[in-house]
Structure formats: C-alpha cells, structure tokens
C-alpha cells in the first residue's frame, strides 16, 4: 500500500539526532577507532558510507535475557514471517525467514545516546553501564533530572534491593528490578576485553 511505502521511506530517511552535550573530539576520534575494531562487525559503521550487517548473535554468545527470544511459538513466528511485516525491510529487501531464531539482532547504534535504556529489554540505564557489565545496578529508577550527560543515558538512583516494606503498585512500577523474569541486565560482556581508557574513548 502506497501509504505504508511512504511511511517506511520516511522512517528510512530519518537522520539520528545530533549530540548536544560536551564533547572531547580527540578522545571521540580515538573511540571511533576502538569501535571500528571491536564493535562494528556486529553493530555496523556509521556516517557517510556506513554499513549495517544486520547480524543475529546467538543467545549463548550474547548472554542477554532470553525471555523475548523464547516468547513466541514456531507457529506464531511463521505467521509473522508470512504476514505483511515479514516481507520487506524499509529498503525493499526481502527479510530472512526467522521462524527459528537463534538469538538477537545486533542493532545499529546511530543516535544511540538518545535511545536509553539499553539492551533489548531496557535493563541497562546508560552506555557507561553497557561498557561496564559488572557495574550494572540490580535495581534502579530514574531521577527527576532525567538525563546523565557523563554516563550517557538515563540519570538513575542505583539500589541493591527494593525499598523495605509494602510498596503501592504505582510506586513499585518506578523501579526497574533486573531480577524479574525478562528484565535481566546480564550479558553483552564484550566490552570486558577493552581497557578502561578504551571504554572511556568509546563512550565519548
């Protein structure tokens, strides 16, 4: 349908928002090199002439929460693949048959600063936490300030547990508890091969 073709063309033509916070360009240039060496094979290269590999990373390799992967039956996946949603990507390419996926697609990271929280289930509040898997909070909630320019992502209060006592459901919903099914912040440990200086550069 022409309306949907127009919508997909518009989406495909969108440019990511520009970062408006502070920037150390020389450090960012160093980080671009580290990204190209360690991250681009899955997440693609960016900017003019960039490419995106659209890679499915096996769940055993990425190690993130698998509840979404297991949530649909083979029949449900087949129905989606045979529907309008399964026929074409925004660029007109036929999408591969994913009725029996083995993992998650590594997303492109254009404008990633504006897409927090991270991982497929939104369990990781900042890019700093993506780069520091062992430091991811067990429980977190957003602060009134909202955005963290330094760690790049949601500004959060980090907790080891939920507050004691009975919480109203409206209050409980303000906390992200990574111990709940489908909300694990584990996995994507690939940044562990980087030095702290390299992680700082990639973040920049």
PEMO-V555529 format. One record per run of one state. SS is the DSSP state (h for helix, s for strand, l for the rest). FROM is the first residue (numbers start at 1). LEN is the number of residues. If there is no record, write none. Layout:
SS;FROM;LEN
SS;FROM;LEN
//
This chain:
l;1;1
h;2;12
l;14;11
h;25;14
l;39;1
h;40;4
l;44;12
s;56;3
h;59;4
l;63;4
h;67;4
l;71;3
h;74;9
l;83;1
h;84;3
l;87;1
s;88;1
l;89;5
s;94;1
l;95;8
s;103;3
l;106;6
h;112;3
l;115;3
s;118;1
l;119;5
s;124;1
l;125;1
s;126;1
h;127;5
l;132;1
h;133;3
l;136;3
s;139;10
l;149;4
s;153;7
l;160;9
h;169;4
l;173;3
s;176;2
l;178;11
h;189;5
l;194;2
h;196;8
l;204;1
//
